[in-house]
């Protein structure tokens, strides 16, 4: 991080950048622990809205959130069979105990928090 002057939020794994090609570092990588040392970002459980998740727009909002925090390899407005790999890559990093490839409430909340945090940093 020091050598290349990486910002905290730009510290990523291969699966964050290329989830269709790479699966490392995987769900056992200590992202949460590293965030305590200001390496990478993590989420806060406190500030989320359940009403957004219940709306029909949750998938679109979820992928918009992922796009804001740097995930690519998908189209925001069009769903694909490959989207589950994007979701799994996100879950490997932030929900290593729940890698389902489905957008559940906790997965959505984390994406929402991280994208909001990303906006506040700019």
Number of C-alpha atoms within 10 A of each C-alpha: 11 6 5 6 8 12 13 14 18 14 15 16 19 14 22 25 16 17 23 15 10 14 17 17 17 20 20 11 14 13 22 17 12 13 16 11 9 14 19 20 20 20 17 11 10 8 10 16 13 11 8 15 20 10 10 9 10 17 18 15 19 22 26 18 23 24 17 17 20 14 20 16 14 15 13 16 10 10 13 8 6 12 19 17 20 24 21 26 30 24 24 25 24 22 17 18 11 15 17 16 17 17 19 12 15 17 21 23 24 24 25 26 20 20 21 14 17 16 11 8 8 5
